């Protein structure tokens, strides 16, 4: 008689006890799987939302400076040994070990320009990256993609007489935006041509009012700004977005500092800490509950298997009398525990994955659903089997140590 036949026969005779263990393990595993799935979905959403804050690492030229003061009056600082950032520094940034963790790199050149007798701050940037980084921007019109095109902040556009807000959209020269569902005044385009640095430019887009300094700025492509400001290849600063899942911000800053020793690399710790604290709380709660559920499952299986040993004392005595060794008895109990745990793990994973998919939209602002994970499924099955087998080890050894003569007397 094979051991597997004995195991299957035993499980068939004890369907109620087997179902109790399977359901108990399924509840524990299902809870852990659902919580893990929900946590992963919420972490991804939090990361995506915090990405909208823009850059969380800023790189600027490092300068030696000395404040001049007399009698408590501080004069402007004397600055020397200033090394400008250049286009070549972008390649150095991309060469660091954690370059794959950098979601966006946005170099900028800033400078004052004169338009129609008024002073404005010109920002030269890779505008496609800029729009991705500043997801709160609502660009009316389109983002410049040619060397002779400009993007204006709301206040700058008004001061230059480029646009005016109107109530009706029934006009051919309106600028339209599809980036918001909130009803806002349409912008009527009054002029498109501007002279900047002796060159003619065309306004193709306006940023709706943000309440920030962007409202007063003029944006152009980086090569265009470098040409107009007569600073070929130079950069004022480089903004880096590293708000990705599990980004080691401190390590990234250290690597950037090593790659750019002449520059000052600063992390905007407030945004980083907010993200890390939120993710850590979710992770700690999920881990703590997982441990509790696994302990409950361990105790439940242990008690059930101990009772099973008592109930099957006579059966164990018969098997020992028929010549089964102690190792055979242990293997019978362990195989039973492994099969029951595997079934409980499968059922728990299925219920937990389905619960995660159905409940995630109610816990996320975007309504995103959890996606079943193969790694989580394998981990759930492994945890269920390990808990079941580990909790059955002592009962199995105790059953194997029963004296055959005494066991046969048990009724």
C-alpha positions as CSV (number, residue, x, y, z in Angstrom):
1,X,0.0,0.0,0.0
2,X,1.4,3.4,-1.0
3,X,1.6,6.3,1.4
4,X,-0.3,8.5,-1.0
5,X,-3.2,6.0,-1.1
6,X,-3.4,6.1,2.7
7,X,-3.3,10.0,2.7
8,X,-6.1,10.2,0.1
9,X,-8.2,7.7,2.0
10,X,-7.7,9.6,5.2
11,X,-8.7,12.9,3.6
12,X,-11.9,11.4,2.1
13,X,-12.9,10.0,5.5
14,X,-12.3,13.4,7.2
15,X,-13.9,15.8,4.8
16,X,-15.3,18.0,7.5
17,X,-11.9,18.5,9.2
18,X,-10.2,19.0,5.9
19,X,-12.7,21.6,4.8
20,X,-12.3,23.5,8.1
21,X,-8.5,23.7,7.6
22,X,-8.8,24.7,4.0
23,X,-11.3,27.5,4.7
24,X,-9.3,28.8,7.6
25,X,-6.1,28.9,5.5
26,X,-8.0,30.4,2.6
27,X,-9.4,33.2,4.8
28,X,-5.9,34.0,6.1
29,X,-4.2,33.8,2.7
30,X,-7.0,35.7,1.0
31,X,-6.8,38.5,3.5
32,X,-3.1,38.9,3.0
33,X,-3.3,38.7,-0.8
34,X,-6.1,41.2,-1.0
35,X,-4.3,43.6,1.3
36,X,-1.0,43.2,-0.6
37,X,-2.8,43.8,-3.9
38,X,-4.6,46.9,-2.5
39,X,-1.3,48.2,-1.0
40,X,0.6,47.8,-4.2
41,X,-2.2,49.6,-6.2
42,X,-2.3,52.5,-3.7
43,X,1.5,52.8,-3.7
44,X,1.5,53.1,-7.5
45,X,-1.3,55.7,-7.4
46,X,0.5,57.7,-4.7
47,X,3.7,57.6,-6.7
48,X,1.9,58.8,-9.8
49,X,0.2,61.6,-7.9
50,X,3.5,62.7,-6.3
51,X,5.1,62.7,-9.7
52,X,2.8,65.6,-10.5
53,X,4.7,67.7,-7.9
54,X,7.5,67.9,-10.5
55,X,11.2,67.7,-9.9
56,X,12.5,66.5,-6.5
57,X,16.2,67.0,-7.2
58,X,17.7,70.3,-8.4
59,X,21.2,70.7,-9.7
60,X,22.7,74.2,-9.8
61,X,26.2,75.6,-10.3
62,X,28.4,75.5,-7.2
63,X,29.9,78.9,-6.4
64,X,32.2,80.1,-3.7
65,X,30.8,83.3,-2.2
66,X,31.6,85.7,0.6
67,X,29.1,88.0,2.3
68,X,30.3,91.6,2.7
69,X,28.9,93.3,5.8
70,X,29.7,96.3,8.0
71,X,27.9,97.4,11.2
72,X,25.2,94.8,10.8
73,X,24.4,95.8,7.3
74,X,24.9,93.0,4.8
75,X,25.8,93.9,1.2
76,X,25.5,91.6,-1.8
77,X,27.7,88.6,-1.7
78,X,30.9,88.5,-3.8
79,X,30.8,85.4,-6.0
80,X,33.8,83.8,-7.7
81,X,35.0,80.6,-9.2
82,X,31.6,79.9,-10.8
83,X,31.4,77.0,-13.2
84,X,28.3,77.0,-15.4
85,X,26.4,73.9,-16.1
86,X,26.6,72.8,-19.7
87,X,24.8,70.4,-22.1
88,X,27.5,67.9,-21.5
89,X,26.4,67.6,-17.9
90,X,23.2,65.9,-19.0
91,X,25.3,63.0,-20.4
92,X,27.1,62.8,-17.0
93,X,23.8,62.6,-15.2
94,X,22.6,59.7,-17.5
95,X,25.8,57.8,-16.7
96,X,25.2,57.3,-12.9
97,X,24.4,53.8,-11.6
98,X,20.8,54.7,-10.8
99,X,20.1,56.4,-14.1
100,X,17.2,54.1,-14.8
101,X,15.5,55.4,-11.7
102,X,15.4,59.0,-13.1
103,X,12.0,59.4,-14.8
104,X,12.7,62.9,-16.1
105,X,15.7,65.2,-16.7
106,X,14.8,68.8,-17.5
107,X,17.7,71.2,-18.2
108,X,16.9,74.9,-18.2
109,X,18.6,78.2,-19.1
110,X,17.2,81.4,-17.6
111,X,17.8,84.9,-18.6
112,X,16.1,88.4,-18.8
113,X,14.8,89.6,-22.2
114,X,13.2,92.8,-23.3
115,X,10.0,92.7,-25.3
116,X,8.1,95.9,-26.2
117,X,10.0,97.8,-23.6
118,X,9.1,95.3,-20.8
119,X,11.4,92.9,-19.0
120,X,10.5,89.2,-18.8
121,X,12.2,86.1,-17.7
122,X,12.9,83.7,-20.5
123,X,13.2,80.0,-19.7
124,X,14.8,77.8,-22.3
125,X,13.9,74.1,-21.7
126,X,13.1,70.8,-23.4
127,X,9.4,71.7,-23.4
128,X,8.1,68.2,-23.9
129,X,9.9,67.2,-20.7
130,X,8.8,70.4,-19.0
131,X,5.1,69.6,-19.7
132,X,5.5,66.1,-18.4
133,X,7.1,67.3,-15.3
134,X,4.6,70.1,-14.6
135,X,1.4,68.1,-15.1
136,X,-0.6,70.9,-13.5
137,X,0.0,73.0,-16.5
138,X,-3.0,73.6,-18.8
139,X,-1.6,74.6,-22.1
140,X,-4.1,76.5,-24.2
141,X,-3.1,76.0,-27.8
142,X,-0.1,73.7,-28.2
143,X,3.5,73.2,-26.9
144,X,6.2,74.8,-29.2
145,X,8.1,72.3,-31.3
146,X,9.9,74.7,-33.6
147,X,12.8,77.1,-33.1
148,X,10.7,80.2,-33.8
149,X,7.8,79.4,-31.5
150,X,7.0,80.5,-27.9
151,X,4.9,79.5,-25.0
152,X,3.7,82.3,-22.7
153,X,2.6,82.4,-19.1
154,X,-0.8,83.8,-18.5
155,X,0.3,87.2,-17.0
156,X,3.1,87.6,-19.6
157,X,0.6,87.0,-22.4
158,X,-1.8,89.6,-21.0
159,X,0.9,92.2,-20.5
160,X,2.1,91.7,-24.1
161,X,-1.5,92.0,-25.4
162,X,-1.4,88.5,-26.8
163,X,-4.7,87.3,-25.3
164,X,-7.8,88.4,-23.5
165,X,-10.3,86.3,-21.6
166,X,-13.8,86.2,-23.1
167,X,-17.1,84.5,-22.2
168,X,-18.1,83.2,-25.6
169,X,-16.1,80.6,-27.6
170,X,-17.8,81.6,-30.9
171,X,-14.7,83.1,-32.5
172,X,-12.2,81.9,-35.1
173,X,-9.2,83.2,-33.2
174,X,-9.9,81.4,-29.9
175,X,-7.3,79.3,-28.2
176,X,-8.8,76.1,-26.9
177,X,-7.6,73.5,-24.4
178,X,-8.8,70.0,-23.8
179,X,-6.7,69.5,-20.6
180,X,-9.5,70.3,-18.1
181,X,-13.1,69.6,-17.6
182,X,-13.6,72.7,-15.4
183,X,-15.4,75.4,-17.3
184,X,-13.0,78.4,-17.7
185,X,-13.1,81.6,-19.8
186,X,-11.9,81.1,-23.4
187,X,-8.8,83.0,-24.4
188,X,-9.1,85.2,-27.4
189,X,-5.9,85.5,-29.4
190,X,-5.1,89.2,-30.3
191,X,-1.6,88.8,-31.7
192,X,0.9,86.0,-32.5
193,X,4.1,87.8,-33.5
194,X,6.7,88.9,-31.0
195,X,10.2,90.3,-31.5
196,X,12.7,88.8,-29.1
197,X,16.4,89.5,-29.3
198,X,16.0,91.0,-32.8
199,X,14.3,87.8,-34.0
200,X,10.7,87.2,-35.0
201,X,8.8,84.6,-33.0
202,X,5.3,83.2,-33.1
203,X,3.2,82.5,-30.0
204,X,1.6,79.1,-30.3
205,X,0.4,78.4,-26.7
206,X,-0.5,80.1,-23.4
207,X,-0.4,78.5,-20.0
208,X,-3.6,79.0,-18.0
209,X,-3.1,80.9,-14.7
210,X,-1.2,78.8,-12.2
211,X,-0.7,81.3,-9.4
212,X,3.0,80.7,-9.6
213,X,6.0,82.4,-11.2
214,X,5.3,80.5,-14.4
215,X,2.5,83.0,-15.1
216,X,5.1,85.8,-15.6
217,X,7.6,83.8,-17.8
218,X,8.2,83.1,-21.4
219,X,9.2,79.6,-22.5
220,X,11.1,78.6,-25.6
221,X,13.1,75.6,-26.7
222,X,16.5,75.2,-25.0
223,X,18.6,75.8,-28.2
224,X,16.5,78.9,-29.0
225,X,17.1,80.4,-25.5
226,X,20.8,79.7,-25.7
227,X,21.0,81.5,-29.0
228,X,18.9,84.5,-27.9
229,X,20.7,84.9,-24.6
230,X,24.1,84.4,-26.3
231,X,25.0,81.5,-24.0
232,X,25.6,78.5,-26.4
233,X,25.7,75.2,-24.5
234,X,25.1,76.8,-21.1
235,X,22.5,75.8,-18.5
236,X,21.3,77.6,-15.4
237,X,20.0,74.5,-13.6
238,X,18.9,71.0,-14.2
239,X,15.7,69.6,-12.6
240,X,15.5,65.8,-12.1
241,X,12.4,63.8,-11.2
242,X,13.2,60.6,-9.4
243,X,9.8,60.0,-7.7
244,X,9.6,56.4,-8.9
245,X,8.7,53.3,-7.0
246,X,11.3,52.7,-4.3
247,X,13.7,55.3,-5.5
248,X,16.8,55.6,-3.2
249,X,16.9,59.4,-3.2
250,X,19.9,59.7,-0.9
251,X,22.0,57.3,-3.1
252,X,20.9,59.1,-6.3
253,X,21.9,62.5,-4.8
254,X,25.3,61.1,-3.8
255,X,25.9,59.6,-7.3
256,X,24.9,62.9,-8.9
257,X,27.2,64.8,-6.7
258,X,30.1,62.5,-7.6
259,X,29.3,62.8,-11.3
260,X,29.0,66.6,-11.0
261,X,31.6,67.7,-8.4
262,X,31.4,71.3,-9.6
263,X,27.7,71.5,-9.1
264,X,25.4,71.6,-6.0
265,X,22.8,68.8,-5.9
266,X,19.8,69.3,-3.6
267,X,16.9,67.0,-2.9
268,X,13.5,68.5,-2.1
269,X,13.1,66.4,1.0
270,X,9.5,67.5,1.7
271,X,8.1,65.7,-1.3
272,X,10.4,62.8,-0.9
273,X,9.6,62.3,2.8
274,X,5.8,62.6,2.2
275,X,6.0,59.8,-0.3
276,X,8.3,57.6,1.7
277,X,6.3,58.0,4.9
278,X,3.0,57.1,3.2
279,X,4.4,54.1,1.4
280,X,6.1,52.9,4.6
281,X,2.9,53.1,6.6
282,X,1.0,51.1,4.1
283,X,3.8,48.5,3.9
284,X,4.2,48.2,7.7
285,X,0.4,47.8,8.1
286,X,0.3,45.1,5.4
287,X,3.3,43.3,6.8
288,X,2.0,43.3,10.4
289,X,-1.4,42.0,9.3
290,X,0.3,39.3,7.2
291,X,2.3,38.1,10.2
292,X,-0.8,38.0,12.4
293,X,-2.8,36.1,9.8
294,X,0.0,33.6,9.3
295,X,0.3,33.1,13.1
296,X,-3.4,32.5,13.3
297,X,-3.2,30.0,10.5
298,X,-0.2,28.3,12.2
299,X,-2.1,27.9,15.5
300,X,-5.3,26.7,13.8
301,X,-3.5,24.0,11.8
302,X,-1.5,23.0,14.8
303,X,-4.5,22.5,17.0
304,X,-6.4,20.7,14.3
305,X,-3.6,18.3,13.6
306,X,-3.0,17.6,17.3
307,X,-6.6,16.7,17.6
308,X,-6.3,14.5,14.5
309,X,-3.4,12.6,16.1
310,X,-5.6,11.8,19.2
311,X,-8.5,10.7,17.0
312,X,-6.2,8.5,14.8
313,X,-4.2,6.9,17.6
314,X,-5.7,3.4,16.9
315,X,-5.1,3.9,13.1
316,X,-1.5,4.8,13.8
317,X,-1.1,1.7,16.0
318,X,-2.5,-0.5,13.2
319,X,-0.1,1.0,10.7
320,X,2.9,0.4,13.1
321,X,1.7,-3.1,13.7
322,X,1.7,-3.7,9.9
323,X,5.3,-2.7,9.7
324,X,5.2,1.0,8.9
325,X,8.2,2.8,10.4
326,X,8.1,6.0,12.3
327,X,9.3,7.9,9.2
328,X,6.3,6.6,7.3
329,X,3.9,7.9,9.9
330,X,5.6,11.3,9.8
331,X,5.4,11.4,6.0
332,X,1.7,10.5,6.0
333,X,0.9,13.5,8.3
334,X,3.2,15.8,6.4
335,X,1.8,14.9,3.0
336,X,-1.7,15.5,4.3
337,X,-0.8,18.9,5.7
338,X,1.0,19.9,2.4
339,X,-2.0,18.9,0.3
340,X,-4.5,20.6,2.5
341,X,-2.3,23.7,2.7
342,X,-1.9,23.8,-1.0
343,X,-5.6,23.7,-1.6
344,X,-6.2,26.4,1.1
345,X,-3.5,28.6,-0.5
346,X,-5.0,28.2,-4.0
347,X,-8.5,29.1,-2.8
348,X,-7.2,31.9,-0.7
349,X,-5.2,33.4,-3.5
350,X,-8.2,33.2,-5.9
351,X,-10.5,34.9,-3.3
352,X,-7.9,37.5,-2.3
353,X,-7.0,38.4,-5.9
354,X,-10.7,38.8,-6.8
355,X,-11.3,40.9,-3.7
356,X,-8.4,43.1,-4.5
357,X,-9.6,43.7,-8.0
358,X,-13.1,44.5,-6.9
359,X,-12.2,46.7,-3.9
360,X,-9.3,48.7,-5.2
361,X,-11.5,51.2,-7.2
362,X,-13.1,52.2,-3.9
363,X,-9.8,52.9,-2.2
364,X,-8.1,54.8,-5.0
365,X,-9.0,58.3,-6.3
366,X,-8.5,57.3,-9.9
367,X,-10.6,54.2,-9.6
368,X,-7.7,52.0,-10.7
369,X,-8.1,48.3,-10.1
370,X,-5.5,45.9,-8.7
371,X,-3.8,43.6,-11.2
372,X,-3.2,39.9,-10.2
373,X,0.5,39.3,-9.7
374,X,2.2,35.9,-10.4
375,X,4.8,36.7,-7.9
376,X,2.2,37.3,-5.2
377,X,0.4,34.1,-6.2
378,X,3.6,32.0,-5.8
379,X,4.4,33.7,-2.5
380,X,0.9,33.0,-1.2
381,X,1.0,29.3,-2.1
382,X,4.5,29.0,-0.6
383,X,3.5,30.7,2.6
384,X,0.4,28.5,2.9
385,X,2.3,25.3,2.4
386,X,5.1,26.4,4.8
387,X,2.7,27.3,7.5
388,X,0.7,24.0,7.1
389,X,3.8,21.8,7.0
390,X,5.6,23.6,9.9
391,X,2.5,23.5,12.1
392,X,2.0,19.8,11.4
393,X,5.6,18.8,12.1
394,X,5.3,18.3,15.9
395,X,1.9,16.5,15.7
396,X,3.4,14.2,13.1
397,X,6.4,13.4,15.2
398,X,4.2,12.8,18.2
399,X,2.1,10.4,16.2
400,X,5.2,8.5,15.1
401,X,6.4,8.1,18.7
402,X,3.1,6.4,19.8
403,X,3.8,2.9,21.2
404,X,2.0,0.4,18.9
405,X,0.8,-1.7,21.7
406,X,-0.7,1.2,23.6
407,X,-2.1,2.7,20.4
408,X,-4.0,-0.6,19.6
409,X,-5.7,-0.5,23.0
410,X,-7.0,3.1,22.3
411,X,-10.7,3.2,21.5
